[in-house]
């Protein structure tokens, strides 16, 4: 039975339940996993219900059942590995690969590949056996680039804490339609699920705070190459924010439009740089991935358009 304990050091809002703290602040289990895996907790040495409210300074002790390995099929899928040690792995995810299994995507995902790899390495812990085998964050299916995962629960919690406290630095590149008015800036809004389309998110007067910094790297008459640094990690954040800026990402089927110059373009968004501290270390590591060929090809085409 996996276990975890910590003292709550961060300032948390009043009325926060233990189960929400586990899911939203620590990222140890999703809300559905909390129930399915019978989460049990103690606060300051006393057994409590998971609905118990928590506060800063509380000592939290948690335990839960291991997930059934049968929930995920291990698959020997080749991965572009940027870094790997006994506890963590950094992967350059290709465009088109789904990260987590879901309806219609039970196989061929990054999770399937990581589960297979953890079995081969003898590291099939609780985090490896669930539907999210040690995966700390996510990338959309059509977004390529760097993603980190853990091989054990302690490493998973260590990495998840850095994402929660926004200590992780992530840089993306994107080719967008149009040219931003400013060469650099910040986009700060609230983001919520689109009431008219449950597959989309939108800037709203209510929702979760989202903050993105951007810098223009290169411009053409019709497009721009941007460097993006999200400070928060909301679903579809960069795609929503660039649409809000008036420069949707080229090839974005949800938030963009059919580009007359590149009608067959796929999503031009790539997670290029990741700065994070690995378990057992005190100094952050810097990981980077090369620019994908689809970016290079589009840039060549845009450069050639300047010389008719």
C-alpha positions in Angstrom: 0.0 0.0 0.0 1.6 3.3 -1.1 2.0 6.0 1.5 2.9 9.6 1.8 3.3 12.2 4.5 4.1 15.9 4.7 3.5 19.0 6.7 1.4 21.6 4.9 3.7 24.6 4.6 1.9 26.6 1.9 -0.9 29.0 2.6 -4.2 27.3 1.6 -7.7 28.7 1.4 -10.1 28.1 4.3 -12.5 25.2 3.9 -10.2 23.1 1.7 -11.0 19.4 2.1 -8.3 16.7 2.4 -9.3 15.0 -0.8 -9.1 18.3 -2.8 -5.6 19.0 -1.2 -4.4 15.5 -2.4 -5.7 16.0 -5.9 -5.3 19.7 -6.5 -2.2 20.7 -4.4 -0.2 17.5 -4.4 -1.3 15.8 -7.6 -0.9 12.4 -6.0 -4.2 11.0 -7.2 -7.0 12.3 -9.4 -10.5 12.7 -7.8 -11.7 9.5 -9.4 -8.6 7.6 -8.2 -9.1 8.9 -4.6 -12.4 6.9 -4.4 -11.3 3.9 -6.5 -8.1 3.4 -4.5 -9.7 4.0 -1.1 -7.6 6.9 0.1 -7.2 7.0 3.9 -5.7 9.9 5.9 -4.5 11.1 9.2 -4.2 14.7 10.3 -1.8 15.3 13.2 -1.7 11.6 14.0 -5.5 11.1 14.1 -7.5 9.2 11.5 -10.0 11.4 9.7 -12.4 11.3 6.8 -11.2 12.5 3.5 -13.8 15.3 3.7 -12.0 16.7 6.7 -10.8 20.3 6.3 -7.1 21.0 6.3 -5.0 24.0 7.2 -1.5 25.3 7.1 0.8 23.5 9.6 -1.2 20.2 9.6 0.8 17.0 9.4 -0.8 14.9 6.7 -0.4 11.1 6.6 -1.9 9.3 3.5 -2.2 5.7 2.3 -4.1 4.2 -0.6 -4.5 0.9 -2.4 -2.3 0.1 -5.4 -4.0 0.2 -8.8 -4.8 -3.0 -10.7 -2.0 -3.4 -13.3 -4.7 -4.8 -15.7 -6.1 -1.3 -16.1 -3.2 -0.5 -18.5 -1.7 -2.6 -21.2 2.1 -2.4 -21.4 3.3 -1.7 -24.9 6.8 -1.7 -26.4 6.7 1.6 -28.1 9.9 3.4 -29.1 10.5 6.6 -27.2 12.8 9.6 -27.9 14.5 9.7 -24.5 16.2 12.9 -23.6 17.2 11.8 -20.1 16.7 8.8 -17.8 17.9 7.6 -14.4 16.5 5.1 -11.9 13.7 7.4 -10.8 12.8 9.8 -13.7 12.6 9.9 -17.4 12.3 12.9 -19.8 10.8 12.2 -23.2 10.6 14.2 -26.4 7.0 13.4 -27.2 6.1 13.2 -30.9 3.1 15.1 -32.3 0.1 12.8 -32.5 0.9 10.7 -29.4 -1.8 10.7 -26.7 -0.3 11.0 -23.2 -3.1 9.4 -21.1 -5.5 6.6 -22.1 -9.1 7.6 -22.6 -12.1 6.8 -24.6 -10.9 5.6 -28.0 -7.3 5.7 -26.9 -6.7 2.8 -24.6 -3.5 1.7 -26.4 -0.6 3.4 -28.2 -0.3 6.1 -25.5 2.7 7.4 -23.7 1.3 5.8 -20.6 1.3 2.4 -22.2 4.9 2.9 -23.3 6.0 4.0 -19.8 4.2 1.1 -18.1 6.1 -1.3 -20.4 9.4 0.4 -19.6 8.8 0.4 -15.9 8.0 -3.4 -16.0 11.2 -4.0 -17.9 13.2 -2.0 -15.3 11.5 -3.7 -12.4 9.9 -0.4 -11.3 6.2 -1.2 -11.6 5.2 0.8 -8.5 1.8 2.2 -7.8 2.5 5.2 -10.0 3.5 2.9 -12.8 0.5 0.6 -12.6 -2.3 3.2 -12.8 -3.6 4.9 -15.9 -1.1 7.8 -15.3 2.1 5.9 -14.7 4.2 8.5 -13.0 3.2 11.2 -15.5 3.4 14.6 -13.7 2.0 16.9 -16.3 0.5 16.6 -19.8 0.8 17.7 -23.4 -2.1 17.8 -25.8 -2.0 15.0 -28.5 -0.9 17.4 -31.2 1.6 19.3 -29.1 5.1 17.8 -29.3 8.0 18.2 -27.0 9.4 17.6 -23.5 7.5 15.7 -20.8 8.8 14.3 -17.6 7.6 11.2 -15.6 8.6 9.4 -12.4 9.3 5.7 -11.8 8.2 5.8 -8.1 5.6 7.5 -6.0 8.1 9.6 -3.9 9.7 10.9 -7.1 6.3 11.6 -8.5 5.3 13.7 -5.4 8.6 15.5 -5.5 8.1 16.6 -9.2 4.4 17.3 -8.7 5.2 19.7 -5.9 7.4 21.8 -8.2 4.6 22.1 -10.7 2.1 23.0 -8.0 4.4 25.7 -6.6 5.2 26.9 -10.1 9.0 26.4 -9.7 9.2 24.5 -13.0 10.1 26.6 -16.0 8.6 25.6 -19.4 9.4 27.2 -22.7 7.4 26.6 -25.9 7.7 27.7 -29.4 4.8 28.4 -31.7 4.1 29.7 -35.2 1.0 31.8 -35.1 -1.2 33.6 -37.6 -0.6 37.4 -37.6 1.9 39.6 -35.8 1.4 40.7 -32.1 1.2 44.4 -31.6 4.0 44.2 -28.9 7.3 42.4 -29.3 6.9 40.9 -25.8 4.2 40.9 -23.2 2.1 39.0 -20.8 -1.4 37.5 -21.1 -3.3 37.1 -17.8 -6.9 36.1 -17.8 -9.3 33.7 -16.2 -10.0 30.5 -18.2 -13.0 28.3 -17.9 -14.6 25.5 -20.0 -16.5 26.9 -23.0 -20.2 26.7 -22.1 -21.1 26.3 -25.8 -18.5 23.5 -26.6 -17.3 21.2 -23.8 -14.2 20.3 -25.8 -13.0 23.9 -25.7 -11.9 26.4 -23.1 -12.3 30.1 -23.2 -11.3 33.4 -21.5 -14.0 34.1 -19.0 -15.1 36.4 -16.2 -14.9 33.4 -13.9 -12.6 30.4 -13.9 -9.0 29.8 -13.0 -6.2 32.3 -13.3 -3.9 31.8 -16.3 -0.7 33.6 -17.0 1.5 33.4 -20.1 4.5 35.4 -21.1 5.5 35.7 -24.7 8.2 37.1 -26.9 8.3 37.5 -30.7 11.4 35.8 -32.2 10.7 36.4 -35.9 8.0 37.9 -38.0 6.8 37.6 -41.6 4.0 39.4 -43.3 1.4 36.9 -42.3 2.9 34.9 -39.4 5.2 35.1 -36.4 7.4 32.7 -34.5 6.9 33.1 -30.7 8.6 32.0 -27.5 6.0 31.2 -24.8 6.5 30.8 -21.1 3.4 29.7 -19.3 3.5 30.5 -15.6 0.3 28.4 -14.9 -0.7 25.1 -16.4 -4.3 25.3 -17.4 -5.8 23.0 -20.0 -5.3 24.5 -23.5 -3.8 27.6 -21.9 -1.4 28.6 -24.7 -3.9 27.9 -27.4 -6.6 29.9 -25.7 -4.3 32.8 -24.8 -2.9 33.1 -28.4 -6.5 33.2 -29.8 -7.3 35.9 -27.2 -4.2 37.8 -28.4 -5.6 37.7 -31.9 -2.8 35.4 -33.2 -4.1 31.8 -33.0 -1.6 29.0 -33.4 -1.3 27.9 -37.0 -2.9 24.5 -37.6 -5.0 24.6 -34.4 -8.3 22.9 -35.2 -10.1 24.1 -32.1 -9.0 27.7 -31.6 -7.7 28.7 -35.0 -8.9 28.6 -38.6 -7.9 27.0 -41.9 -4.7 28.9 -42.9 -4.8 29.8 -46.6 -1.0 29.5 -46.9 -0.9 26.2 -44.9 -4.3 24.5 -45.1 -2.9 21.1 -44.1 -0.8 22.4 -41.2 -0.9 20.5 -37.9 -0.7 22.3 -34.6 2.5 24.4 -34.6 3.2 24.2 -30.8 6.3 22.5 -29.3 7.5 22.2 -25.7 11.2 23.0 -26.3 12.7 23.6 -22.8 12.1 22.3 -19.3 13.9 23.4 -16.2 13.2 21.2 -13.1 15.0 19.8 -10.1 15.3 16.0 -10.1 14.6 13.9 -7.0 17.7 13.9 -4.7 19.1 17.0 -6.3 19.1 20.6 -5.2 20.0 22.4 -8.4 17.6 22.5 -11.4 18.4 20.6 -14.5 17.9 22.1 -18.0 16.4 19.9 -20.7 15.9 20.9 -24.3 14.7 19.4 -27.5 15.4 20.3 -31.1 13.0 22.2 -33.3 10.7 19.7 -35.1 11.0 19.4 -38.9 7.4 20.7 -39.3 8.6 24.0 -37.9 11.8 24.1 -40.0 9.7 23.3 -43.1 7.2 26.1 -42.4 9.9 28.6 -41.6 11.7 27.8 -44.9 8.4 28.3 -46.8 7.8 31.6 -45.0 11.3 32.8 -45.8 10.9 31.8 -49.4 7.6 33.8 -49.6 9.7 37.0 -49.0 11.5 36.4 -52.3 8.8 35.8 -55.0 
